[in-house]
Every structure is written in structure tokens, then in C-alpha cells.
Amino acid sequence: MDANPLLQLLAHQPYIILDGAMGTELEARGIVINGSRLWSSQLLLDNPDVLREIHLAYLRAGADVVTTATYQGEWWRDGQA
């Protein structure tokens, strides 16, 4: 069997459902992220629980795949090593 998990999933169903918009969910929860150059990646440091909650909500809603919250999360963008 192929080790690629997406191919394994497609062998059992004709489509894959991805998670939704992280920024939209953050805004809906009243979280302001425009003060950081790291955008939602800042929450990985400051409030990882809210990211976990959003990912779980997408999985509970039927998503097969959740994507990372690391948009603009490169360390050099914030000047930290």
C-alpha cells in the first residue's frame, strides 16, 4: 500500500475536504492578529489553544485535512533566531 496518506484517503472516498479559513475563524472569535508581523503564527506562541480549538472544530465539521497556522511564521520575519 502507498505510504502517502492522501492517496490512502482517496482510495476510500472520491474527494478530500480541507479545513476552512483560519483568519475568518480568528476574527469570528474576536482575536486581533494584525499587530504582529507573524500574523496567525504569533498565536503559536501566545495562544496555541485557540488554534487547536479551531482545527478541532474543522475536523468535527467534516474536514479530512487541517493545514498549519504558520503563515508568515518564518523566524527571520520577526527578527528572532
N, C-alpha and C positions, 0 to 999 in steps of 0.2 A: 504494500500500500504506500502511496505517496506521502512523504513527511510534511508536505505543505498543508497546513490546517485549512486554508481557504478552499483548496481543491477537495479536501475531505468533506467539507461542509457542502460544497456544490454537488458532490456525488449523491447527497441525500435530499437536496432541495434545489430548485432551479434559480434561486436568487439569494443574495446576501443583503441584509439590512444593516446599514451603518448607523451610528449614533447621529444625533442632530447637532444643532449649532450651540457650541459652548457659550459663546458670548451672549446669545439671546437668553439662555437659561440663567447665566450670571446676572444679567440685567433684571430678569423677572424676579430674582431673589433679592434685589436691591443692593447688589455688590458692585461697587465702583472700582474699576481697574485702570482707568485712564491716567492715573497718577504715576504709573510705573512704566518704564521703557520695556519691561519684561512682559507687559500685558498680563494675560491669564497665567503665565508661568510664575509670576510673583506669588500666586496662591499656593503653589507647590511648597513654598517656604512659609507663608503666613497663615494659610487656612486650607491644608490639604483635605480636610474632612468634607468641605463643600464640594470639591472636585470629585471625591469618592461618591458622595451622595448623588451628584448629577449623573455620573457614569452608571451607578446602580439604577437610577430612575430610567435611563435609556434602555438598559438591559431588561428591566421589568416591563417596559413598554414594547419589547419585542426585538430590540436591536441584537444582531448577531455579533457585531464588532463595535468596539469603542476605540476612539482614536486618542492619542495623547493630548495633554493640555500643555504642550511645550512650545507653542507658537511664540517666536521671538525669545526662546529660552536659552540662547547661547550665552555663555558666561561673559564673553567679551563685550556684548552689547550693554551690559550693566557695569563694566569695568572691574569685575571681580574675577579672581583666579581660583 
